[in-house]
Amino acid sequence: MQVDGQRFLKDLHMLRSFGAQGVGVVRPAYSEPDVAARDWLADQMRDAGLRVEMDAMGNLFGLAEGPSLLLGSHSDSQPTGGWLDGALGVIAALEIARAAGGGVSVVSFQDEEGRFGVTTGSAVWSGNLALDTADGLLDHSGVSLADARQAVAGMVTGDVDSAQFTGFIEMHIEQGPYLEANAEQIGVVSQIVGIRDMAVTLTGQQNHAGTTPMHLRQDAFQALSAFNTALNDRLRNVVTPSTVWTIGHVSLSPNASSIVPGQVRFSMQWRDGDGDRLLRMETIIRELAAEIAQERNMKLDFGPMLGLEPVQMDDGLRSALETAAEAEAPGKWRKMPSGALHDATNVSKLMPVAMLFVPSIGGISHAFEEDTAEEDLVTGLRVMARAVDQVLAG
Amino acid sequence: MQVDGQRFLKDLHMLRSFGAQGVGVVRPAYSEPDVAARDWLADQMRDAGLRVEMDAMGNLFGLAEGPSLLLGSHSDSQPTGGWLDGALGVIAALEIARAAGGGVSVVSFQDEEGRFGVTTGSAVWSGNLALDTADGLLDHSGVSLADARQAVAGMVTGDVDSAQFTGFIEMHIEQGPYLEANAEQIGVVSQIVGIRDMAVTLTGQQNHAGTTPMHLRQDAFQALSAFNTALNDRLRNVVTPSTVWTIGHVSLSPNASSIVPGQVRFSMQWRDGDGDRLLRMETIIRELAAEIAQERNMKLDFGPMLGLEPVQMDDGLRSALETAAEAEAPGKWRKMPSGALHDATNVSKLMPVAMLFVPSIGGISHAFEEDTAEEDLVTGLRVMARAVDQVLAG
């Protein structure tokens, strides 16, 4: 097939205009710009000869006749997001469906950015999350998903059967620094890393910061700091250079400068491509927290463990992407894990999936400054088109 | 004079009922229970033959005729506070004024607990803080002191001249564990320690917690943890067993489990009886924060330094308290510094001051569980009454 790089870039900039704010985009799920963007996308799908359907969640499909390969991503953005993120994968899918003239369907999933959860739209579509349960989820301002999705009610046609799709390929920006740092244009994803996330609470004794001697304190912040320092040390023997762990949320109580903090609740999140390593890390985290709590005479509580297992990309689809990457960007591509979660994680429950990345300038994403060189965007489009050609020729 | 322990305890329990919540008290400055308590206190002062006056801040005075010794503390509480704290000193003053029948005035300062700052009421009365400046202070919910103090506007009579007072004695709970641990009933305060308090902000780079490799992160929480660990180590050579330092407030941004925190703002507070030591600690804190910021390529900002110098108690008043303590609780009292700040710190700018402590059960204060044995409360009252007798006879 012959994709049109200029038409692809023009459509990408058109989608950018929905919710544009400076160079960034404010287009969270079910917002007015999100609904307007889906309406515009539906028109483009129809113009490309696709049948437009939308399920109750607002996942928008442009369907080819008969069995087809599904391409796409999501067109909702973070509350203050970049212009590419999921939009890139949706518009690349549209251009390839147009160029292929059959055999290729397009999807824009809803609420990948998690206004109501995590990849909510594809989670419901893939059966990982029941719609009834999803309907009860609330955003940060207390709006329920059930209420929010009324904004797309006029476009809903009904369920979309996944059995018609032979596989799913998602193109996305890397959201990290590796490709740019190595002057590469394409990342073919080997796996999407697994994630573990739990809240940890350490409870000591709130006390007066002037009259409580240091040796009698049960200071929750000091316990957290000691835990963090020891954890960084103990994980060294277990992790690889692509393992990550983060304490991103910390809530002290009572959080006042003149009071020894009696309690801390913090988030402990870790990600790796190897399920066994995730488990070894969990053991270290739980044992170390228990040691710290015992040493300091504090109470320890773990919240529920949230997690997603690592997802391997399909060999056949991945191999087609690798062949295409070498043809379009010889020596300028790499195999790499995805450290970020994507809709492909959910879709992998239903069919073979694969992903490819293009570079993120400065590794920046989920921010207005997010950007990718036009040349790299078009190279990504060409690699995916070539891989689709090979898969369809099967 | 002959003080009445039962009447004193009865009044103390009556004051407890304003803002009572279980065994604790919720009576922050200018709240409805605080204003009602001041109204009740004014009645008790009048019944004791004192002239009631209130200044614009809401500091409530019961004035004896002619020159007098001022006794008292504050009747406002922490947002969730204990029943004794400042209330004890106010009711002890009331009982002694009643028993003395002249020469003793009573005060309940306003906002000692710092809804708007630190010992705000006595700071304004003593001239340490201009009323205009104080009026611009905001509480955590954004209410200005200017607006809040309208709640007592109906009781305000005008400025109260400090020249009529020959000295100030404040009785308070210890808010620490020393007296109880040593089975002692009275602490005669030698000095109130000095305090330094400043906000520190470290700014790195907010980023995706899945795609940003550990070695490329500029994680503000990790910087704080490293600072804290190194600080505990470096201070060891400078501090004494009674020196304290606290990180009690931590605010991460954006404070989300899936985002590498780009910024942390935290409180750094330290206290000691020696002004030189406070300065040496400041140097260590500033230098270490700068080192951490440089190592991690982060931006460092220090907020304004709030501080109070250590305050020595007046020799004459202190000696009267020591003599009285030995008479009422022979062998069961000690001289000790006050690690907590008190209204006496501000009042020391105007006149000789002294303080005495009674034990805090379990060292607990600023919490609902705060308590002191009735026997110790009454002993405290007797010691102060005996000392006042001696000073007035002086």
Interface residues (C-beta under 8 A of the other chain):
Chain A: E174 Q175 G176 P177 Y178 V193 I195 D197 Q206 N207 H208 A209 G210 T211 T212 P213 M214 H215 L216 D219 F221 Q222 L224 S225 A226 N228 T229 N232 P241 S242 T243 V244 W245 T246 I247 G248 H249 V250 S251 L252 N255 A256 S257 S258 I259 V260 P261 S267 Q269 R271 S338 G339 A340 L341 G363 I364 S365 H366 A367
Chain B: G114 E174 Q175 G176 P177 V193 I195 D197 Q206 N207 H208 A209 G210 T211 T212 P213 M214 H215 L216 D219 F221 Q222 L224 S225 A226 N228 T229 N232 P241 S242 T243 V244 W245 T246 I247 G248 H249 V250 S251 L252 N255 A256 S257 S258 I259 V260 P261 S267 Q269 R271 S338 G339 A340 L341 G363 I364 S365 H366 A367
